[in-house]
Amino acid sequence: MSEVYQDKNGLFGLYRHHYEHATLHITDMPRREIATQEFSQQLRAFSRAQYFVTKSALVEDLLENTRPPAGLFCSTAYYLDPNETKPTKRGLVGYDFVIDLDDDALAYEDRYDFIDAMRKKTKAVVDRFLKDLGFDEDLMLVDFSGNKGFHLTFDDEKYRNLDQSDRRQIIDYIIGNKLDRDILLVNNKLSHYGWNKQAVFFLEDLLKDPSKESIEKYFTKNKVKKINSLLTDPAVIARLSAGSLVDFDTKVLKLAMMKEHRLNIKRVVDKKPTVDKHRIFRVPGSLHPKSGLPSVRLTKHHLNSTDAIIDEIMRIAGEDMVTVTIGEDVEIDFPRKTVFTQGTHTVPRYEALCILTKECKKHWN
């Protein structure tokens, strides 16, 4: 008879199985700080400044105890001595350029809708800003965090040595911090240069879906009918294609454009990790204790398909069938909301991780 996973010990068993088979994505490991997070009510207990020469040594350490760590992290920085407890004494030799995008997953109907929304927002950062800023997409690493969002990482040497001032300017440009709005949409014309290009992206997206439902996300109610009429008029579209905004109130258009940017980019981009020399991030391939899902290394092509991302999360978490027993009804949200009643269920491993995480996380001590 196959093993039945139940309560905290069952969850720890699922964790141990995961790390016995997981691929952990850590480059230049001997130069990274490794940190682990312990299971606790607020998940605030960390053990930092750990050092491992190889991934096999790390995995051996993770499996040493029957109670595995709740989370696994590594630094974005490279140190001469990652084992030194004081970051300023470790001998910093560079740090990855990272962009952290987070949102509240609970604000969405389920995890699928959340990942769909965050995929599009992450892709917008890449397509709208990073390309124009000269970042090489072939050197870009894309990770689903396992819970609230996505990380974009450039760990190539050409980006490691960017100083804090350069990083701050780049992230401020992306989020529009201290943007002079007077330079936007001047002379009733579209421009493909600098921040003005954001208006081009904004209008292109609206033209793909000029429905009133789409327009009212960004324009005030009394403007929706007018904007819908303009965006469905072939003559107006032709003038837009030629770069003319003569049909639009540029003040109204500018406000809508900035609202779209605020909702889809500024609100989800956390600028602190980009400039923080000593930030730690969850290791791709490791499990997230709040969701039960793995952090997953993706490719830039995954940003074109929500289903491809969902499939990869399922694959990394495990799709083989396992048996769980729960002492109360449990609702999970991956990939869609599903309720599992009290009792025993045979489910894919990725669902088992979500089920026992949801049942157990209220009872950590």
N, C-alpha and C positions, 0 to 999 in steps of 0.2 A: 504494500500500500504506500502511495506517495506521501510525502510530508505535508501536514496541514499547518499553514501559517496562522498564528493566532496571537493577539495582544502584542505588547511591546517586544517580547521575545521573538514572535513571528516576524515583526518588522525588522528587528536586528538580523534575523536570518536572511531576509530578502536583501538587506544591505550587504551582508557578507557575500552572498551569491553574486551580487552585482559587481563588487570589487574584485572578486576572483576572476571575473571575465571581462572587466571593463578596459577600454583603451583610454588612458588619461593623457590629455594633450597638454604637455608642458615642454616648451623649448628651452634649451640651454639650462637644464635643471640645476646643475651644481652652483649656478649663480643666483638662483631664486630663493627668496624666503618662502617656506611652506608653513601654512597655518591650518589648524583643525578647530572645529567648532563642536562643542559638546551638547548633547541633548539636555535641555533645561527648559523651564517654563517660558522664558523670554528669549531663549537661544542666544544668550549674551556671553556665555563662557567660551573664551578662545585660548588656545595654546599657540603662541606665535614664535617666530624666529627659529623654526625647525629647519634642518638641513639634511638633504638626501642626495647622494651622488647619482643614483639610478632610480628609475621608476619601479623596478622590481623590489628594491629596498623599501620604497615608500609603501607599496602594496603590502609587503610583509608586515610593516608596522601597522597599517590599517586593520589587518586581520588578526593582530596579536591578541586582542581582547574580544570576548563574546559580545561586548557592547561597542560597536564601531562608532566612529565620529559622525555627528549629524551633518557636518559640512567639511569640505576640503577646499582650500584656497592656495593661491600662490601670488607672489608679488608681480607687479608690472615692471618693477625695477630689477636691475642686475647689480649684484654686490660682490666685492672682494671677499667679504665675510658675512654671508647670510645668517650665520648662527649668532651674531652679535645682537644682544637684546635692544640696544639703543640704535634706532635707524640711522642717526647722524654719524655713528661711529662704524658703520658697516663698510664704508668705502664705495659710494655710488659710482657705477661706471656707465650709466645710461638707463633709460626706462622707455617702455613701449608707448607709442602714441595710441590712446584709447578714446573712444566715444561711447558713453553709457546712456542708453535709452530705456527709460522705465515709465510704467504707467500702472494704474490700479486695476488689476485683473478682475476684482470684484465688481467693478463698474460695468462689466460686460455680461451678456447673457450666459456665456460659458467660455471655456478655455479656447475653443476653436475661434470664436468671434474675436477674442482678445488677441490671439496670435495673428489672425488675419489683419486686424487694425495695426498692430505693431510692426508687422512685416512691411506694410505699405509705408508707414512713417519712417522706418529704417531705410527703406529703398529711396524715399524722398531725400533723406540726408545725403545718401551716396550720389544719386543722380543730379540733384539740384546744386550741391555744394562741393563735394569732394572731387568730382571730376574737374570742375572749374578751378579748384585750388591746386590742381596738379598731382593729386594723390594717385598712386598706381594701384588700380583695382586688383591686379594680379598678385599684389603683396598684401591684400586685405584679408584678414581672418574674420569670419562672422560666427557669432555664438548666440544661441538661445540660452538665457540665464537659468532656465528651469522654473522660473516663476514670473517675474514682473517685466521682463523685457529682453533686449538684445544688446550685445556688445560688438563694437567694431574695433579691431586691433590691427595695428601695423607694427610688427616686431622686427622689421628689417633694420639694419644698422643706419640706413639713410634717415630714418625717423627717430631712432633712439636718442640722438644727441640734440634734438630740438630743445632749446631752453624754455623756461617757464613763460617768458614774455611772448615768444613765438606761439606757444601752445594757447596762451590766453587770447591772443589776437585772433587765432584761427577759430576757437570755439565761440568767442564773442561775435565774430562775423557770421557764423552759422546761426546763432540764436538771435541775431539782430540787436545785440546789446549796444546802446548809445547810437543807434542808427539815425542818421539825419534824413528824415522823411522828405525834406524839401528837394532832395536830389532825385526823387522817384517820379516817373511818369511826366517829365517836363515836356512842354510843347505838344501835348496830346499825342505822343509817339511812344511806341514800344521800343525797348533797347535790349540787345542781347549781351550787354556788358555789365559786369559787376552785379550789385544787388537788384538792379532794374530787371535782370533776367528772371527774377522770381515772379514778376507779373506775367511773363510769357508762360512759365510753368502753370501758374494759377489759371490763366485763361484757357490753356490747352486742356487742362483737366475738366474745366467747366464745359467746354465744347464737346468733350466725350460724353458727358451726362448733363445736358442743360435743363433737366427736369426741375420743377419748382421745389421738390424735396431736396435736391442737391443745392440749389441756389440759396434757399432759406437758411442753410447752415451758416452762411457768411454775410448775407445781406439782411437789412431790416425788412420787416414784413411788407411795408409800403413800397419797397423797391423790387420785390420778387417778380411781379408780373412784368414790369418794364424790362428787367434784365433777361427774363425768359424770352420775351419778344425779340430783343436784340440778338441773343445768342442762337436764335432759330431763323434769323433773317439772312438769306444767302448774300445779299448785298453787304450787310454789316460784316459777315464772316469774311468776305473778300477783302474788305478794307482792313480788317484785323490782320489778315494774312500778309497784307502789304505794310503792316506796322502802324496803321493809323488808329487812334483812339477817339476820333472826332465824334463818334456816336455816343460816347460815354461821358458821364460826369466823373472826371478823374479823382476828385476828392472822395466820392462814394466808392469808386473802384479801389482806391488806395486803402481805405478803411477795411474793406472786405478782404483784400489781399493780406493785410497784416493780421486780421482775425484768423484766416486760414493758417498762416504761418504760426501764430501763437498756439492754436489748437493741435496742429499736426507735427510741429517741430519744437518750438521753444518750450512748450509745456513738458515734453517728454525727454529732452536732452538735459542731463545733469552735467553742468560744466566742471564741477569740482574734480572728478576723477581724471579729467584730461590734463590738469595742471599739477595734480598731487604726485609727488615723487615717490611716495611710499605706500601707495594704494595696493590693496590686495583684491583679487577677483576670484570668483568661484572657478574651480578647475573644470574645463569642458570634459565631460565623461563622468563627472561626479554627480551625486544625487542632492536634490534640494529638499531640506526637511520640512518646508512649509507646504509644498505641493506634492512631494513624492515623485516628481519628475526629474529626469536627468538634465543637467546642462549639456547642450549638444553642439558640437562643432559642425557648422554648415559651410556651404560655399556661396559665392555671390549669386549663383544661379537659383538657389533656394529662395531668394528674395522675390522671385517671380511667381512662386506657387505656395499657397498656404497648405495645400494637401501634401506637397512634397516635404514640408517641414514637419507636419503631423506624422507622416509615415516614418520620418527619420527619428523622431522622438520615440515612437512605438518600437522601432527596431532596436534602438540603443537601450531602452528600458527592458525590453524582452517581450516577445509575442507568444512564447510557449505557455501552455495552460498550467495553472497552479491552483491549489485549493486554499481558501481562507475561511476562517470562522470569525464572525463579529458578534459582539454582545448587545448591539443596538443598531437601529437603522442608520445607514450612512449614505449621504449624497455626495457624489464626486462631480467634477465639472470637465473632466478630460475624456475624450475630446468634446463630448456634449454632456449635459447634465443627466446623470443616471442615479437612481436610488436603489441601494441594495438593502434588503430587509435583514433583520437579525437572523443569524443562522449561518449555514455553510454554503459557499458558492465556489464554483470552478470557473476561473476567469483568466484572461491573458495576464502575464506577469506585470505589465504596465498598469493594469487596473488594480491588481493586488497591492502594488506600491501606493497608489492613490488612496485606496480604501483604508488600509491599515494606518497610513499617515494621518488621514482625516479622523479616524477613531482614536488614535493614540495621542495626538499632539495636545489634547486638552488635559492630559494626565501626566505630563513630564514632571519629574521631581529631581 
